[in-house]
């Protein structure tokens, strides 16, 4: 549903891909999202169709079987998927960050081993930073990886809030390899931790890597959010992201780089859910009648719709700007932070306005807006809270405008 002229002109390729995804969302995701949300069940049939459409390999180079599309096109795809259900975009999001880490920092051998299977969705990826006692303070992580006499590493500790934690085949996991390093971030390393997808207690080569039952959540259902428990888990040195010689001690820098594109991703998800809320608000306000006319003809409702549409367009513009800067090879940490902050807040605000337009029916599970109302708050927290985004933005502003 195009509510205004495109903020940036799309290429023919972008038009074709977004139209394809838009149709897929309308036909397969929106009609089924309520069922999977209610049952809190993994949408396997939808995911299988996403594999067939190539959506797990959007940014992966063609030489590894992917589409090799840019971040801007990917953001457009994520917006469309999130318009249908942000849980679906979450399944792709963690996978995308994993592929980004591999493409930018992985060794040739690591890329050849995993990227082809990631492009088809045969292997799905997750990434893990948070722990039970910390979230935003990444440098305070306690999970350890110690070198053994056999030359591999033994990982011990617990990670938290891992999207795709159960179904993923590989998890890009940030751990401490040098607890005494100063500053602390220099003692962190990212490991590519392998496991059996869908298995809670791994055995054999993956013994010591367990996934407890998924965390029960208010929204963002269907896709699992889990803990990861490492108890004597052995990971070979060749699974250090970037190789042992170049990668040990570089994990924090690698992960922060990935979060920069991840924030564009979350911003696109905020635009998508806000877009859907606007669509629902526009439709319901023209169907619902009070005082002898559709409520859309009441000025109070028109003002809400005007603010909603303006916020959606502004969030989309910020998101595409951040993506295009990154595609151009420029730093977009400031712009990505702004996009994530504004778009996630916009998602929450526009959904709430649509909820208000629906009145009492918005509180009913018979109406889609109820699900959106539970889903939207996730974006205020994931990949950096709004408060953290403001800290990032303020710091970067002062760096760029130092006197």
C-alpha positions in Angstrom: 0.0 0.0 0.0 1.8 3.1 -1.2 0.7 6.1 0.8 3.1 8.6 -0.6 5.7 9.0 -3.4 8.7 6.8 -2.8 11.3 8.6 -0.6 14.0 7.3 -2.9 13.6 6.1 -6.4 13.8 2.3 -6.5 15.8 0.5 -9.2 13.9 -1.9 -11.4 15.5 -4.8 -9.5 14.4 -3.3 -6.1 10.9 -2.8 -7.4 10.7 -6.4 -8.6 12.0 -7.8 -5.4 9.9 -5.7 -3.0 6.8 -6.4 -5.1 7.5 -10.1 -4.9 8.0 -9.9 -1.1 4.9 -7.7 -0.7 2.8 -10.3 -2.4 4.3 -13.1 -0.4 3.5 -11.2 2.8 -0.1 -10.5 1.8 -0.8 -14.1 0.7 1.3 -16.2 3.1 2.3 -14.2 6.2 -0.6 -11.9 7.2 -3.3 -14.6 6.8 -1.3 -17.0 9.0 0.5 -14.8 11.5 -2.4 -14.8 14.0 -2.4 -18.6 14.2 1.4 -18.9 14.8 1.3 -16.1 17.3 -1.6 -17.6 19.2 0.1 -21.0 19.3 3.6 -19.5 19.8 4.7 -22.0 17.1 7.6 -21.8 14.7 6.2 -20.9 11.2 8.1 -23.7 9.4 6.0 -23.7 6.2 6.6 -19.9 5.8 10.3 -20.3 6.5 10.5 -23.1 3.8 8.9 -20.7 1.3 11.4 -18.0 2.3 14.2 -20.5 1.5 12.7 -21.1 -2.0 12.5 -17.3 -2.6 16.2 -17.0 -1.7 15.5 -14.6 1.3 18.2 -16.1 3.5 20.9 -15.3 0.9 19.9 -11.7 0.0 23.2 -10.1 0.8 25.5 -13.1 0.4 27.8 -12.9 -2.7 26.7 -14.8 -5.9 29.9 -16.9 -5.8 28.4 -18.5 -2.6 24.9 -18.9 -4.0 23.4 -15.6 -2.8 21.8 -12.6 -4.5 24.6 -10.2 -3.5 22.2 -7.3 -3.0 23.1 -4.2 -1.0 21.9 -3.2 2.5 19.4 -0.7 1.1 17.6 -3.4 -0.8 17.8 -5.7 2.2 16.2 -3.0 4.4 13.3 -2.7 1.9 12.8 -6.4 2.1 12.9 -6.4 5.9 10.3 -3.6 5.9 8.0 -5.7 3.8 8.4 -8.8 6.0 7.9 -6.8 9.2 4.7 -5.3 7.7 3.5 -8.9 7.8 4.9 -10.0 11.2 8.1 -8.9 12.9 8.8 -12.5 14.1 9.4 -13.4 10.5 11.9 -10.6 10.1 13.6 -11.7 13.3 14.3 -15.1 11.8 16.1 -13.4 8.9 17.7 -10.7 11.0 20.0 -12.8 13.1 20.9 -14.9 10.0 21.8 -11.7 8.1 24.1 -10.5 10.9 25.8 -13.8 11.0 26.4 -13.7 7.2 27.6 -10.1 7.5 30.2 -11.1 10.1 31.4 -14.0 7.9 31.6 -11.9 4.8 33.5 -9.1 6.4 35.7 -10.9 8.9 35.7 -14.6 8.1 38.6 -16.5 6.6 38.4 -17.9 3.1 37.9 -21.3 4.6 35.1 -20.1 6.9 33.3 -18.4 4.0 33.6 -21.4 1.8 32.4 -23.7 4.6 29.3 -21.9 5.7 28.1 -19.2 3.3 26.8 -21.6 0.6 24.6 -23.4 3.1 23.6 -20.1 4.7 22.5 -18.7 1.3 20.0 -21.5 0.8 18.8 -21.5 4.5 20.1 -25.0 5.0 22.2 -23.6 7.9 20.6 -20.7 9.8 22.7 -18.4 12.0 22.2 -16.6 15.3 24.4 -14.2 17.2 24.8 -13.8 20.9 26.1 -10.9 23.1 23.7 -10.5 26.1 23.9 -12.6 29.3 21.5 -13.0 32.3 23.2 -10.3 34.3 24.0 -7.8 31.6 22.6 -6.4 28.4 23.8 -3.0 27.3 27.1 -3.3 29.1 28.7 -5.7 26.7 32.2 -5.3 28.1 31.0 -6.9 31.3 30.3 -10.3 29.8 31.5 -13.3 31.9 31.3 -16.3 29.5 34.8 -17.6 29.1 36.8 -19.4 26.4 40.1 -20.9 27.7 42.7 -22.5 25.5 43.2 -26.2 26.2 46.2 -28.4 25.8 44.7 -29.9 22.6 44.8 -26.5 20.9 41.1 -25.9 21.0 39.0 -23.7 23.3 36.7 -24.7 26.2 33.7 -22.4 26.6 31.8 -22.0 29.9 29.0 -19.6 30.7 25.4 -18.6 29.9 24.1 -16.3 27.2 20.7 -14.8 27.0 18.0 -13.4 24.6 19.2 -15.4 21.6 16.8 -15.2 18.7 16.9 -18.4 16.7 18.8 -19.9 19.6 17.3 -23.3 19.2 16.8 -23.6 15.4 20.2 -22.1 14.4 23.0 -24.4 13.3 25.8 -21.9 14.1 25.8 -19.1 16.7 28.3 -16.2 16.5 29.1 -15.9 20.2 31.1 -13.2 22.0 33.1 -14.5 24.9 36.1 -13.4 27.0 39.4 -15.0 26.1 41.5 -12.6 28.2 39.7 -11.5 31.4 42.6 -9.3 32.5 42.7 -7.2 29.3 42.6 -3.5 29.6 40.4 -2.0 28.4 38.1 -5.1 28.7 36.9 -5.1 25.1 40.4 -6.1 23.9 40.0 -9.4 25.7 36.9 -10.5 23.7 36.7 -13.0 20.9 33.9 -14.1 18.6 33.6 -17.8 18.1 31.5 -19.6 15.5 29.8 -22.1 17.8 28.3 -25.1 16.0 25.4 -27.2 17.2 22.5 -29.4 16.1 19.5 -27.3 15.0 16.4 -28.0 17.1 18.2 -30.0 19.7 18.1 -28.9 23.3 20.9 -31.1 24.7 23.7 -31.5 22.2 25.9 -34.6 22.3 29.0 -35.9 20.5 31.1 -33.1 19.0 28.7 -30.5 20.3 28.5 -31.8 23.9 28.3 -29.1 26.5 26.2 -26.7 24.3 22.6 -26.8 25.7 19.5 -24.7 24.9 17.0 -24.4 27.7 13.2 -24.1 27.0 12.4 -20.9 25.1 11.6 -17.7 27.1 7.9 -16.9 27.3 7.3 -13.4 26.0 4.5 -10.9 25.8 4.9 -10.7 22.0 7.4 -11.6 19.3 6.1 -15.1 19.4 6.7 -17.9 16.9 10.4 -17.3 16.7 12.2 -18.6 19.8 14.2 -16.4 22.2 16.5 -18.6 24.3 19.3 -18.9 26.8 22.5 -20.7 25.7 24.3 -22.8 28.3 28.0 -23.7 27.7 29.4 -26.2 30.1 32.8 -27.6 28.9 31.8 -27.0 25.2 34.8 -27.5 22.9 35.2 -25.2 19.9 38.2 -25.7 17.5 40.6 -22.8 17.1 39.7 -22.7 13.4 36.2 -21.5 14.5 37.6 -18.2 15.8 36.0 -15.6 13.5 38.7 -14.4 11.2 41.1 -17.2 12.3 43.0 -17.6 15.6 45.9 -15.4 14.6 43.9 -12.5 13.4 40.6 -12.9 15.3 41.5 -13.5 19.0 40.8 -10.2 20.8 38.8 -8.7 17.9 35.4 -9.9 18.9 34.0 -6.7 20.4 35.1 -4.6 17.4 33.6 -7.2 15.0 30.3 -7.3 16.8 29.9 -3.6 17.1 30.5 -3.3 13.4 27.8 -5.8 12.8 25.4 -4.0 15.1 25.7 -0.9 12.9 24.0 -2.7 10.1 21.8 -4.5 12.6 20.4 -1.2 13.7 19.5 -0.4 10.1 17.7 -3.8 10.1 15.8 -2.9 13.3 14.9 0.5 11.9 13.4 -1.2 8.9 11.4 -3.5 11.2 10.1 -0.4 13.0 9.0 1.1 9.6 7.3 -2.1 8.6 5.2 -2.5 11.7 4.3 1.2 11.7 3.3 0.9 8.0 1.0 -2.0 8.8 -0.5 -0.1 11.8 -1.2 2.8 9.5 -2.9 0.6 6.9 -5.1 -0.9 9.6 -5.9 2.5 11.0 -6.9 3.9 7.6 -9.1 0.9 6.8 -10.9 0.7 10.2 -11.5 4.5 10.4 -13.3 4.4 7.1 -15.4 1.3 8.0 -16.3 2.3 11.6 -19.2 4.7 11.9 -20.2 7.0 14.8 -22.6 9.9 15.0 -23.8 9.1 11.5 -20.5 9.1 9.6 -17.3 7.1 9.3 -14.9 8.1 12.1 -12.3 9.0 9.5 -14.4 12.1 8.9 -13.9 13.3 12.5 -11.1 15.8 12.7 -9.6 14.0 15.8 -9.1 10.9 13.8 -7.7 12.7 10.8 -5.1 14.4 13.0 -4.0 11.0 14.2 -3.8 9.6 10.7 -1.8 12.7 9.6 0.8 12.3 12.4 1.0 8.5 11.8 1.7 8.9 8.1 4.2 11.6 8.6 6.2 9.6 11.2 6.2 6.5 8.9 7.6 8.5 6.0 10.2 10.2 8.2 11.3 6.8 9.7 11.6 5.3 6.2 13.8 8.2 5.0 16.1 7.9 8.0 16.4 4.2 7.5 17.2 4.4 3.8 19.7 7.2 4.4 21.6 5.1 6.9 21.6 2.0 4.6 22.8 4.0 1.6 25.6 5.6 3.5 26.8 2.1 4.5 26.5 0.9 0.9 28.6 3.8 -0.2 31.4 2.7 2.2 30.9 5.5 4.6 30.5 5.3 8.4 26.9 5.4 9.3 27.1 4.8 13.1 25.4 8.1 13.8 22.8 7.8 11.1 22.1 4.1 12.0 21.6 5.1 15.6 19.2 7.9 14.6 17.3 5.6 12.3 17.0 2.8 14.9 15.9 5.3 17.6 13.3 7.1 15.6 11.9 4.1 13.7 11.5 1.9 16.8 9.8 4.7 18.7 7.7 5.4 15.6 6.7 1.8 15.5 5.4 1.9 19.1 3.7 5.3 18.7 1.9 4.6 15.4 0.8 1.1 16.6 -0.6 2.8 19.7 -2.5 5.4 17.6 -4.0 2.7 15.4 -4.9 0.8 18.6 -6.7 3.9 19.9 -8.5 4.3 16.5 -9.8 0.8 16.9 -11.3 1.7 20.3 -12.5 -1.3 22.3 -12.0 -3.7 19.3 -8.3 -3.0 19.4 -8.1 -4.9 22.7 -9.7 -8.0 21.1 -7.6 -10.8 19.7 -10.0 -10.9 16.8 -8.3 -7.8 15.4 -4.7 -7.8 14.1 -3.8 -4.5 15.9 -3.8 -6.4 19.2 -0.8 -8.5 18.0 1.0 -5.4 16.7 0.5 -3.8 20.1 2.3 -6.6 21.8 5.1 -6.9 19.2 6.1 -3.3 18.9 7.8 -2.8 22.3 10.5 -5.3 21.4 12.0 -2.9 18.9 12.6 -0.4 21.7 15.0 -2.8 23.4 16.6 -5.1 20.7 20.1 -4.3 19.5 20.4 -1.3 21.8 17.7 0.4 23.8 16.5 3.9 22.9 18.5 5.2 25.8 21.7 3.5 24.5 20.9 4.9 21.0 20.7 8.4 22.4 24.1 7.9 24.1 25.6 6.7 20.8 24.1 9.6 18.9 25.3 12.2 21.4 28.8 10.8 21.5 29.1 10.6 17.7 27.7 14.2 17.4 30.4 15.5 19.7 33.1 13.6 17.9 32.0 14.9 14.5 31.6 18.5 15.8 34.5 18.8 18.2 35.8 22.3 18.8 
